[in-house]
């Protein structure tokens, strides 16, 4: 590993994924991620990787919304979804194994 790299091992698929951490977003001292004007699509991709879920943004125009907020490294997914929905005035629903934001 190199500085600012993050490795996640998925026990189900027995795969390793290495990603770069934006050192401006992650504070290792407090275990918090701070996002400022993060496009929702990029933020959702981060959540999908981190929580091994499949969140889908229903409409293209919503993908460009900007997310501002802080999440703890081990924060429950339900709390994160609630933060997204409240801050961006969105709704969510479960559909099969997907979480749909609309």
C-alpha positions as CSV (number, residue, x, y, z in Angstrom):
1,X,0.0,0.0,0.0
2,X,0.9,3.6,-0.6
3,X,-0.1,6.6,1.4
4,X,-3.8,7.6,0.7
5,X,-4.7,4.0,-0.5
6,X,-7.5,2.0,1.0
7,X,-7.9,-1.7,0.6
8,X,-11.2,-3.6,1.1
9,X,-11.4,-7.4,1.1
10,X,-14.7,-8.9,0.1
11,X,-15.1,-12.3,1.8
12,X,-18.0,-13.3,-0.3
13,X,-16.3,-12.8,-3.6
14,X,-12.7,-13.3,-2.2
15,X,-11.6,-10.2,-4.0
16,X,-9.5,-7.2,-3.0
17,X,-10.3,-3.7,-4.2
18,X,-7.7,-0.9,-3.8
19,X,-9.0,2.6,-4.0
20,X,-7.4,6.0,-3.4
21,X,-8.6,8.1,-0.5
22,X,-9.0,11.8,-1.0
23,X,-7.0,13.0,1.9
24,X,-9.0,16.2,1.9
25,X,-12.2,14.2,2.6
26,X,-11.0,11.6,5.2
27,X,-9.8,12.5,8.6
28,X,-8.2,9.4,10.1
29,X,-7.9,11.0,13.5
30,X,-11.7,11.3,13.9
31,X,-12.7,8.5,11.5
32,X,-14.9,10.9,9.6
33,X,-15.4,11.7,5.9
34,X,-16.2,15.3,5.1
35,X,-17.7,16.0,1.7
36,X,-18.0,19.4,0.2
37,X,-19.9,19.8,-3.1
38,X,-19.4,16.1,-3.9
39,X,-21.5,15.1,-6.9
40,X,-24.2,12.7,-5.7
41,X,-23.2,10.1,-8.3
42,X,-19.6,10.0,-7.0
43,X,-20.8,10.0,-3.4
44,X,-23.1,7.0,-4.1
45,X,-20.3,5.1,-5.8
46,X,-18.2,5.6,-2.6
47,X,-21.1,4.3,-0.5
48,X,-21.7,1.4,-2.8
49,X,-18.1,0.3,-2.5
50,X,-17.8,1.0,1.2
51,X,-21.0,-0.8,2.2
52,X,-21.2,-3.4,-0.5
53,X,-24.7,-2.2,-1.5
54,X,-26.4,-1.2,-4.7
55,X,-27.8,2.3,-4.5
56,X,-29.3,3.6,-7.7
57,X,-30.1,7.2,-8.6
58,X,-33.4,7.1,-10.5
59,X,-33.0,10.3,-12.6
60,X,-30.0,11.6,-14.5
61,X,-30.5,15.1,-13.2
62,X,-30.2,14.0,-9.6
63,X,-26.7,12.5,-10.2
64,X,-25.4,16.0,-10.5
65,X,-26.7,17.3,-7.2
66,X,-24.0,18.2,-4.7
67,X,-23.7,16.5,-1.4
68,X,-22.3,18.3,1.6
69,X,-21.9,16.6,4.9
70,X,-20.0,14.4,7.3
71,X,-20.2,10.7,7.9
72,X,-18.4,8.5,10.3
73,X,-16.4,5.6,8.9
74,X,-18.6,3.0,10.6
75,X,-21.9,4.9,10.4
76,X,-25.0,2.7,9.7
77,X,-26.1,2.7,6.1
78,X,-29.6,3.7,7.1
79,X,-28.3,6.9,8.7
80,X,-26.3,7.8,5.6
81,X,-29.4,7.3,3.4
82,X,-31.4,9.4,5.7
83,X,-28.8,12.2,5.6
84,X,-28.8,12.1,1.7
85,X,-32.6,12.2,1.6
86,X,-32.9,15.1,4.1
87,X,-30.1,17.2,2.7
88,X,-31.1,16.8,-1.0
89,X,-34.9,16.5,-0.5
90,X,-35.0,12.9,-2.0
91,X,-36.9,9.8,-1.2
92,X,-35.8,6.2,-1.1
93,X,-37.3,2.8,-1.6
94,X,-36.2,-0.8,-1.5
95,X,-36.6,-2.7,-4.7
96,X,-35.2,-6.3,-4.6
97,X,-31.6,-5.9,-3.4
98,X,-31.4,-2.3,-4.5
99,X,-31.9,1.0,-2.8
100,X,-33.5,3.5,-5.2
101,X,-33.2,7.3,-4.7
102,X,-35.7,9.5,-6.4
